Amino acid sequence: MSHAATDHNLATEEIRRYHHFITLALWLAAITGVEIVLIFLPVSLSIILTVLCVLSAIKFFAVILWFMHLIYDHRLLFWIFIAGMGLAFATFTALLSLFAVDRIDTKWFS
């Protein structure tokens, strides 16, 4: 295989990836628009918060997979990232429950 053919294949792959990034950015903008419109709709707060959380999770995973290039890396790196995110979330949840305001004995502060 010649050097020119290899350069052409690499350039074609980069152009394909570039178009993926542009398409993803447009989808993220559309999802953000849906989120903004959803806030102003006369719908129950629980439905709004649920939909916003789902849309935020979709946007989060789209960004980490494509813009952090995890989709192109080895799958092990993706699972290591997810394990770290799970550990961080578990730590955050444990600290929130540990320091919950309703569990603090306030008689010592009076």
HELIX and SHEET records of a PDB file:
HELIX    1   1 HIS A    3  ILE A   39  1                                  37    
HELIX    2   2 LEU A   45  ALA A   62  1                                  18    
HELIX    3   3 VAL A   63  PHE A   67  3                                   5    
HELIX    4   4 ARG A   75  LEU A   98  1                                  24    
HELIX    5   5 VAL A  101  ARG A  103  5                                   3    
HELIX    6   6 THR A  106  PHE A  109  5                                   4    
END                                                                             
